[in-house]
Amino acid sequence: MTSTLGSEDKALRVAIIGGGPSGFYAADSLFKSQLNINVDIFEKLPTPYGLLRGGIAPDHQKMKSVASYYERVAVKNEDHFNYFGNIEVGKDITIQELQTYYDALIFSYGSESDKSLGIQGEDLQGSHSAREFVGWYNGHPEYTELNFDLSQDSAVVIGLGNVAIDVVRILAKTPKELASSDIVSYAQDALKDSQVKNIHMIGRRGPAQAAFTRLEIQELGELEDCDIVVHKKDLKLTEASITESEDPKNSKAKKNLEILYNLSEKTPVGKSKTIHIHFFKSPKVIKGEKMVESIDFDRNKLIGEPFKQKVAPTGIEETIDCGLVFRSIGYKGTPIAGVPFDEKAGIIPNKKGAVISEDHKPITGLFTSGWIKRGPSGVLGTNKSCSQETVETLLNTLNNLSEAPNRDSDDLLEELSNKGLDVVNFLDWKRLDSEEVLRGSQIGKPREKFTSIKDMIKFIGATCLV
């Protein structure tokens, strides 16, 4: 008699591609099922936790504390868990190769690209994505070599989400305010010498439609040496926007408006920097010969019914002089060879987490969770319920899964090592983690990050010999 996958005699083997929040939440849900399950997480960086480490702002340490939860998932289930860090699925190992070792694959690798403005001048020197800047000040190995011309007087951040606010806030904070964060030292030094005095945050729509949250916008008004300017004319709402803001299901808009009204009453007092918050502006063209010099905007108005309003140009153009531009208009997913992908939506097409083909039929053994499943939306905790749904779908299809022929992760580790790859396991990561915390404690910071994969591998190799 053949044993059922997940039974005491035959563990269900699941590979999770992506070591961020959605990946660890998926692992947690699998372990909580009480079935016999072995879970291996594959992450292209040596370090786990995805945007928790490389995306959340360094001055928001409380939000990063959830890493201890993910660590417990790994440690508590160590007999059934492996971490394959520094392994990029699709490059170092194919989907087809993985399927020879695992009964099911869950793609949880997030949204690894960003949306472009699609306007002239976007490629000028001084024009960047928010993702690049965030990766740079957080020490993401792919962005450490970037340069941002902080000698400019004015910077423009296009977008009204929390990521845009993070960029604005990091540009506006004093060295003292950043000193207790885990911002990497090279970024800390560069920002210490920053000459940016005026920071403009700009959105296409109005204050009632802004994507940021109350706490984020409120924090901008509490900075040590930065004035904030919100024009009252921008806070005049259409009837449709008033209806939107008064909807009980849209409490965020009402809270945001309260904060914005309060900020509009503040008079600049001559602080070193000034944040200017603009609404109803669409970037039309970024101007400059070789470098960014200014941006032309179309002034907008909103037309239509509540929650269906669209942006329409008023015919009025405005120009803001600046030498730096950061676009923060959303992330988007990227495909992995061998996995269906919806280019327009930037996600892996799925039904409740089960990957589906072009004819909308589930593909046996392939699942997805997190941003690559639903798009870049929600807060950190949203990934928990998203991953739970995916795991529930997976477990409901256990009888349909094809059993992988090779059921030993050690064999896979040997295969990867034979390819000349440096696989980072969870104990290796803990060594890196401890060293970062130690280095940070010596200079009054939560941690001082490794920012080079080469240095990480070198350190791991050295400590393994001790």
N, C-alpha and C positions, 0 to 999 in steps of 0.2 A: 504493500500500500504506500502510495506517495505522500510524503509529508506536505502540509500546507505551508506556504510562505508566511512567516510570522509566528509559526508554532514553536514549541520548545525544541523540536528536532531540527528545524530549519529556519534560521533567521532571515527576515526580509532585509535585503541589502539596498540601501538608498544612497545615492550620491547627490549632494546639494552643491550646485555651482554658484558660488557667491558667498563670501563670509561676512556679509553685513547683517543688519538687524533682521531682515526677512528670512535670511538663511538660518540664523540661530533660532528664530521663533519657529520655523518649520521643524528644525531638529527637536526643539523642546516639545512640540505637539506630537511628534512621532514617538518620542520616549514616553510621554504621558499616556499613550494608548495602551500601555501594559502588554503589548505584543513583544515578541522577541525580534528586535530590530537593531541592525548595525547601520550607523550613519557616518558617512565621510563627507566633510566639507572641503571643497576645492576653491581656493582664492588665489587670484593672480599676483597679489602682493604678498610678501612674507607676513605682513601684519593683518589681523582680522578686524572686524567691526565696521568696515565700509565707511559710510558717511558719518557714523558716530565719531570716528577718528579723523577722517579727512574732510568732513563737510561742516559739522557743527562748529560754530565760532569758538575760538580758544578762550574767550572771556565768558563763556557759558558752561562752566564746569559742572554745575548741578545736573544739566542735561546729560553729560557724559558719564554720570555715575551708573547709568543702566548697564554699562559694560560689565559690572560685577555680576549682573544677572546672567549675561551670556557666558561668562566664565564658569559660573556654577553649572550651567547646562553641560559644558564640556567636562568639567571635573567630576561631577556627580555620576556621569554616565561613561567614565573613561574606559571601561571594559568593552563598550559598544560604540566608541566614538574615535575617529581619526581626523586630524586636521592636515590637509595637504596645502600648505602655503607656498607661494612663489611658483604656482603652477597655473598656467593660463589654458583653460579648456578651449579647444578650437585651434590652438597653436601648439602647445606642448603635448596635448593628447586630444584625439578626436572624439566626437560623440560616439562613433561606432566602436572605438576602443573601450570607452567607458562602459558601454552596454554589454561588453563581455564580462564585466566584473560586477555589475549592479542590475537589480531587477527593476529599479525605477530611478529616474533622474528628475530632480526639481531644479529649474532654472530660477535663481534668485539674485541675479547679478546687477540689478538696478538699471539706472539710466546713465550711460557712460558718455553721452554727448550732450550738446546743448543746441537750442534753436538759434538761428541767425536772424538778423533784422531784415536781410534781403534788400538793403539799400546801398546806393553808391557811396563809396568812401569807407565802407565797413572794414576794409582790409588795410587801411592806412596805419602807419606806426602810431601807437598810442591808443588804438582801439582793441579792446580785449573782451573776452567773455568773463562773467562773474566766476564761472567754474575755475578758470585759470587763476584768478586772484585768490579765491578761497583755497584752492589746492596749494598755492604758493605759500600763503601765510600759515597753513596747517602742516606744511612739510611733506606733502604728497610727493613721492619720488619722481612722478612724471612732470612735475611743475617747478621743481626747485631751481632750474637753470633759467627761468623766465626773468625778464627785467621789466620793471614798471617805472616810468619816468615820473617820480614823485617830486621833481623840481618844478612842476607845473603849478600855477596858481589855482586853477579851477578844474574840477572833475565832474563828469556827468554819469549818473547811474540810471540806466533805463530799465524800469520795472518797479512794481510796487508790492513785491512779495517779501517774505522774511529773509530770503537770501540777499535781496537788494539792500534791505536794512542792515544786514550783517556787514556788507561791503561799506556802506555809508558809515556805520558806527566805528569800524576798525580804522577807516581813514580819519575819523573825527576825534578819536580818543587821544589823550595825552600819554606820553611814555609811562607815567606813573600809573595810569588806569590800566595799562596793558601789562605792567610788571608782574602781576600775580597770576596771569593767564598762562596757558601752555603754548603760546605763539612761539614759533621757532626763532632762534636767535638772529638768523640773517634777516628775517622779515622785521623783527623787533628793531634791529639796528637801522634798517632802511626807513622804517616809519618814524623813527626818532629824528631823522634828518629831513622828514617830509616838509615841503613848502606849500602843500595843498591847503588853501585857505577857504575856498568856497566849494561846497559839495552839493550838487543838484540831483535830487531824486525825482524821476519823472514817470508819469503813467499816462496811458492813452485815455483811460476812462476817469470816472469821478471818485470822490472819497467814499461813496457808498459801495463802490465795487472793488475797492482795494483789497488785495489778497493778504496783506500783513495782518498780524494779530495785535490786540490791545497792548500787551506787555512789551512787544517789540517797539511799537511806535512811541509808547510812553517813555521807554528807556532813552530814546533820542533826545527827549526834553530834559533829561537829568544829567547830561554829560558835563564834566567839570569845566572845560574851557571852550565851549561851543554854543553859540546862539542858534536858534532855530526859527525859521520864517515860514509861516503858512499863510497864504493870502486868503482873506475872507471871501473874496469874489469866487474863489474856487470851491467854497463850501456851500454855495447856493445850489440847492437840489431841484431837479425836475420833479413834477408830481409823481412820476413813476419811481424815481429814486427815493422819494419820501416813503412811498408805499413799501418799497424793498426794505428800507431801514427799520420800518415799524413792524415788519413781519416777525412774529415770535420765533420762527425757525431760523431767523437771520440775525440773531443777537450780536454776532461779531460786528456787523456793520454799525449797529447802534453804539456799541462800545467804542469802536474806532472813531466815530463822528464826535463823540463826547470828548475824547482826548484831543482830536484835531481842533475842535472849537476852542478848547482851553489853550492849546499851543498858539492859535491865531491871535490870542489876546496878549501874548508875551511880546515885549518890546526888546529888540536887540540892545545889549549893554556893552558892546565893544569887545567881546571875547575874541580870542585868536582865530577861531574858525567859525564858519556859519553854514548850517545845513538849510538848503532851500527845497521845500517840497512843492512840486508842481503836479497839477492834474490837467486832464484834457489836452494833452500834447502828444502828437505822433511824430517820431523822427522821420524826416523826409530825405535828407542827404547830410553826410558827414563831409565837411570841407577841409581842404588843406592840400599843399603841394606834395610833400612826402609824409608829413606828420599831421595829426589832427589839430585843427585850428579853431573850428567852430562846428555847430550843428544847426541846421535849419529844421524847424518844426511846423507842422500844420496845427493850428488851434482847432480843437474838436468841440462838438456838442453831442449829446445823447438823444436819440429818438427811438420811440417804440414803447411797448407795454412793459410793465414791471417784470424783471427777470428775463426780458427778451430785448432789452435796449441795445441798440447798435451805435457804433461810433460814426459820426458824419462830419466832414470838414466844414468849417465856417467860412473858409476863404481867407482867413487871417493867417499870416505867417509870422513866426517869431524866431529869433536867432540867439543862441547862447554861445559865447566864446569859451573855449575850453581846450585843454591839451591832453586830456585823458577821458576815455569813454569805456564804461563797463556795461555790457548788455546782460540783463538778468531777466529774460522773458520765458524761461522754462528749460527744463532738461528733456532729453529724448533718449530712447533706448537704441541699442545697436544690435545687429544680428550675430548669431553664431552659426557657422557653417553646419548644415545638416538639420537645422531647426527652423520651422516655419516662422515668418516674420511679417508683420504688418507695417510696411514702410511709412504709410500715412500717419498711423496712430503712434508709431514708434514702440510697439509692444509685441510680445509673442501672442498670437491669437489663441484664445482659450475659452473654455466654458467651465466656470467655477474652479479654475486652476488646471483643468485637463487640457493639454495642448491639442489644438484641432487642426486638421488639414484644410486645404482650399475648399473641399466639399463639406466642411464643418463637422467632420467626424473625428472623434477622439483618436489620438495616436497612442497606441499601447505603450505604457511605461514612461511617457513624457508628461511632466507637470511644470507649473510655474507659479511663483509667488512674488509679492512685493511690487516695486515700480515697473519691472519688466512685464509684469502681469496686467497691471491696471493703469499704468502711467504714473508720472511723478506728482502724486497728490497725497493729501493727508499729513498727519503728524507721525512721529516715530511709532507711537502705539498703534496706529492704523495698520502697520505691518503685522501686528500680532493676530488680529482677527482675519486679515487677508491670508496669512499663512495657515491658520487653523482651518479655514475653508478648503484650501488646497489639500491639506493632509487628510481631511475628511473625505474629499473626493478620491484621493489615492487609496485610502483604506477600503472604500466602498467598491473598488475595482480590483481588489487583491486577486480574486479568482481568474481575472483576465490577463494578469501579468505573465510575461515570459521569464522563465528562470534563467539567470545568467550562468554560463558554464563555469566560469572561474569565480570562486567564492572566498578568496583570500586576499585581503588588502596588502599583506606583506609581499605577495607576488607582484602586485601593481607597483608598490614602492621600489622593488628591485628593478622592474621594467623602466620606471622613470629615472632611476639612478643610472641605469645602463645607457640612457640617452644623454647622460652628462648633466642632468638637471639637479639643482640644489633644492631638495624638498625641505621645507620648514615645518616641523610638527608643533603641536601645541606647547610642549615643554620648551622647545626652542623659543617660541613666542614669549613665554613667561620669563625666560632669561632676558630677552630684549626689553620686556615690560619693566622688570625690576631695575635694569640698568638705566632706563629712561627716567624712572622715578628717582633713583639715586642721584643721577646727574642734575635733575631739576631741583632736588632738595638742597644741593650745594649752592644754588644761585637764587633761592627763594621762589621757585616755580613748581607747579604740580608735577611737571615732567619736562625733560629736554629730549625731544624726539630724534631718533635716527631718521635721516632724510635720504639716505642712499641705500639702495638694495645691496650694493657691493659691500658697504660697511656693515650692514646687518649680517650678511652671510659670513663675513670675516670675523665678526664678534662671536657669532654662534660657534664657528669652528674653533676659535680660541678657547671659549669656555668649556666646550666639550672635551678638550684635552686636559683640563684641570682636574 
